[in-house]
């Protein structure tokens, strides 16, 4: 009898717990123009959450991301340009907040390192393949040539 009562109660609690994410706050913002809404979405997509690893502000549910989205909204509504908002965020959180940091001496390795490493790897592989192809039987000593000939004739037999 007690087991029959516990099962529906347990299922009810599990259903309630499963529905908790649906109760999370949904940010609803009202903009004066569709352009403001597009700017807001663009900035929230272009700026990185300072707490999360590789998540933008629009995709993060961290409290700091919600605060930064609110800051973007307030600045858009105050009439600030995208550049001013990005400058504000960069001054406050550093270049880490930018998904595409500007090219400068501090970020040159970030921008140019991968292509340079790729080209370097290509030339190393090409050089090693070429040197392997250049190794010819003529470069073998007479002793090595004799051993090779013996090996090949034994193999054919």
C-alpha positions in Angstrom: 0.0 0.0 0.0 2.8 2.5 1.0 4.7 1.6 -2.2 1.7 2.6 -4.4 1.4 6.0 -2.7 5.2 6.7 -3.1 5.4 6.1 -6.8 2.9 8.8 -7.9 4.3 11.2 -5.4 7.8 10.5 -6.7 6.7 10.9 -10.3 5.0 14.2 -9.5 8.1 15.6 -7.9 10.3 14.5 -10.8 7.9 16.2 -13.2 8.0 19.4 -11.2 11.8 19.3 -11.1 12.0 18.7 -14.8 9.9 21.7 -15.5 12.1 24.1 -13.4 14.2 25.3 -16.4 11.0 26.5 -18.0 10.5 28.8 -15.1 13.9 30.6 -15.7 13.6 34.3 -16.4 13.2 35.1 -20.0 14.6 38.5 -20.9 12.0 40.5 -22.8 13.2 43.8 -24.0 11.2 46.4 -25.8 13.0 48.6 -28.4 11.9 51.7 -30.1 13.0 50.5 -33.6 13.8 47.2 -35.2 17.3 48.6 -35.8 17.9 48.9 -32.1 16.8 45.3 -31.6 19.2 44.1 -34.4 22.1 46.1 -32.9 21.3 44.5 -29.5 21.3 41.0 -30.9 24.4 41.7 -33.0 26.4 43.0 -29.9 25.2 40.1 -27.7 26.4 37.7 -30.3 29.7 39.4 -30.9 30.7 39.8 -27.3 32.1 36.9 -25.2 30.9 36.1 -21.7 33.8 36.8 -19.3 32.8 33.9 -17.2 32.1 31.2 -19.8 34.6 29.5 -22.0 33.7 30.2 -25.6 30.1 31.4 -25.1 28.8 34.7 -26.3 26.5 36.9 -24.2 23.4 35.8 -26.0 24.2 32.1 -25.5 25.3 32.3 -21.8 23.0 32.0 -18.8 25.7 33.2 -16.4 24.6 36.1 -14.2 27.4 38.3 -15.5 26.2 37.7 -19.0 22.7 38.8 -18.0 24.2 41.9 -16.5 26.2 42.7 -19.6 23.1 42.2 -21.8 21.3 44.6 -19.6 24.2 47.1 -19.9 24.1 46.7 -23.7 20.3 47.4 -23.7 20.7 50.5 -21.5 23.5 51.9 -23.7 21.5 51.3 -26.9 18.5 53.0 -25.4 20.8 55.9 -24.3 21.8 56.4 -27.9 25.4 55.1 -27.8 26.9 53.7 -31.0 28.1 50.1 -31.3 31.7 51.3 -31.3 31.1 53.2 -28.0 29.5 50.1 -26.4 32.3 47.9 -27.6 34.9 50.4 -26.3 33.1 50.5 -22.9 33.1 46.7 -22.7 36.7 46.3 -23.8 37.9 48.9 -21.3 36.0 47.2 -18.5 36.8 43.5 -19.4 39.7 43.6 -21.7 40.1 42.3 -25.2 39.0 38.8 -24.0 35.4 39.9 -24.4 35.8 40.3 -28.1 35.4 37.3 -30.3 37.4 39.0 -33.0 40.1 41.0 -31.3 41.8 43.7 -33.4 45.1 43.0 -35.1 47.8 44.6 -33.0 51.2 43.5 -31.6 49.5 41.8 -28.7 47.2 39.7 -30.9 49.5 39.2 -33.9 50.4 35.6 -32.8 46.7 34.9 -32.4 45.9 36.1 -35.9 49.0 35.0 -37.8 50.3 32.0 -35.8 48.0 29.3 -37.2 48.6 30.1 -40.9 52.4 30.3 -40.2 52.4 27.0 -38.4 50.3 25.4 -41.2 52.7 26.6 -43.9 55.7 25.6 -41.8 54.3 22.1 -41.4 53.6 21.9 -45.1 57.2 22.8 -46.0 58.6 20.4 -43.4 56.5 17.5 -44.7 57.4 18.4 -48.3 61.1 18.6 -47.5 61.1 15.3 -45.7 59.2 13.6 -48.5 61.6 15.1 -51.1 64.7 14.1 -49.2 63.3 10.5 -48.9 62.7 10.5 -52.6 66.2 11.8 -53.3 67.8 9.0 -51.4 68.8 6.7 -54.3 70.4 3.4 -54.6 73.5 5.2 -56.0 74.0 6.7 -52.5 74.4 3.3 -51.0 77.8 2.0 -50.2 79.0 -1.1 -52.0 78.3 -3.2 -48.9 74.8 -1.8 -48.6 74.2 -2.4 -52.3 75.4 -6.0 -52.0 73.0 -6.6 -49.0 70.1 -5.0 -50.9 70.8 -7.2 -54.0 71.0 -10.3 -51.8 67.7 -9.4 -50.0 65.9 -8.7 -53.3 67.1 -11.9 -54.9 66.1 -13.9 -51.8 62.7 -12.3 -51.8 62.1 -13.2 -55.5 62.9 -16.8 -55.0 
